């Protein structure tokens, strides 16, 4: 397409046309697309496709010509919509966290707004999991969500609604929508580079993300440097040298003579695609010895993530936890849980008629494990995550610690401190291993309800007091003194006359009393946020309690009850605090000490029991034989040998 | 189901024991010569009887409290008490059997057309002892890494069922003692 063919592109025009686009899309949605159903052939169709882009909302998409100057970035929304209904996909678990009507399911890994300067570790999630804060409640617009966390988002969700909100409105025409990047998961080509995608997101080059990350094109320039009025489709020279309009340069060798491109699209998404966002790095392990760590036993056995975490055309992933059918939309496949494969249960939770689990999974014997354990513990408690030790370890995850990005992975960003395994009681009443963070943030309290403050607002009001200059130690907490808290709270209190400024950290709420002195107290908002650990699943021999090893858990210093959880806080004098695991589980420590101590006598009990059984058996047998002799004597007298 | 069975069983045993006690008291033919049972046991034997009786009562209370009142498996402090009493029960029961087995041999005086109270007491004694075997064995075996989930479930049911029989026999034995 030539630049001269395009009229001047105004933001207003695009916005007005959005409604028309919506109507056109809904019309398209009514008919089933080629790729929405299943033709019965298990082979994945060859995806030799024309690349499309929609230049004007409401108009038909145009075909990409890689030789065109300036070349346009392709849109996966329109390219894939030739065969798949984009709206179905949009409702999927990876793209619906901003949709209030979706049931949140059990707690999951949230986004964490971490800032060393303001000593903030704030759990954020649009799903409304208890302990997290909705983005809009803490001043995060969809635009800022993408700016903060878009590096590990697959597009869609906040990326498609930011233009509907005031803060992102003016950037929509420059950056474009951050559409679902189907290739982020479904492209089996090893050139698919999500780190490059993250880079493009940080540059606000949203509409260039799929092209750049797929390895099909190189993208230069930064939309973030351009003014809102700049027309990226015109490709005009920028007004000043600081402006770098994004441009795309396709790899011509990948196009056939009809300008079609082959994408190695797969249904069974490679694990590598999942790992970019779903990994765990153990900090206790020397990075040079990371190779010694075992992977999840299922992966080692040859399974793929998507063998269990499946979905249909709606992309509503099976998360695979017990109770998911009650807490998710729509109800999911019960048999794709641990129990479904290993203890064959059908989709109603009953034992399957065949008595055989899925995928040839071995049926566990659980030798020597009393039944009560299955009522009180999740499968993961014994089988998953790091083996519990005397004190919880620290881990990092891609979404929280930005792992996997160019230039970042070598640095030791410790914040936020994510501890694992921490055993807590879940909503089903079972104890499960989790990852855990202690929230830390400044907020305004009204009627005991605390609203966290925007990090940028805190920096603006109290940046000097919080010692911005030295707080650049980004790998760990900078110490926060009581004087700093006392100095900051009055400044933040000026933000709202009807609320009281508070600081939350390390399980405590800090506030100023009438005399202006800092007082600390317990508060619901200060409680840690934790989410369940499902992987890595350890081999059965490495499970807790394997082969009747009761003392893995039932001894007076067992990690599962008496392991120590660090109470993470930047507040001076409060560092080094610990909580016992039983406190996190809501259990009675005295009881568990007493009960676990009784296992010292277990061998004695077994010996006594077996001995007594022997004695009773012998006497019963003796008397039974005597009785039998008596009975026999009824039928005939005993014959004695004559002398 | 077990909750109902246990309630009926224990209730029936209590009623039966009360009826037996009443019959013994009213019927001159059921009266045995000599001192009442409580006065006849003394010394070590008496101590063994008391310890066995108390441990059975304690175990039955801690076990059936959970099953009957709470409708769930025995857990927490009640379980600790239950486990603490278990070896005492085992040892005292074995001692009872060793010291008293001869006394509870059946003889012709137990049978006069129908089984007399003394005969029923002996039946209770031997049922108690026979039931103790699966009660103890089911728990000891469940502690060994031999039985999987299905085996554990089986042993648990055996433990519950045999405990119910043992408890009923113990109630009958005490009710028929004079």
Interface residues (C-beta under 8 A of the other chain):
Chain A: X364 X365 X366 X367 X368 X369 X370 X371 X372 X374 X375 X547 X548 X588 X591 X594 X595 X598 X601 X602 X604 X605 X606 X608 X609 X610 X611 X612 X613 X615 X616 X617 X619 X620 X623 X626 X627
Chain B: X73 X75 X76 X77 X79 X80 X83 X84 X86 X87 X90 X91 X93 X94 X97 X98 X101 X105 X106 X126 X129 X130 X132 X133 X136 X137 X139 X140 X142 X143 X144 X145 X146 X147 X148 X149 X152 X153 X156
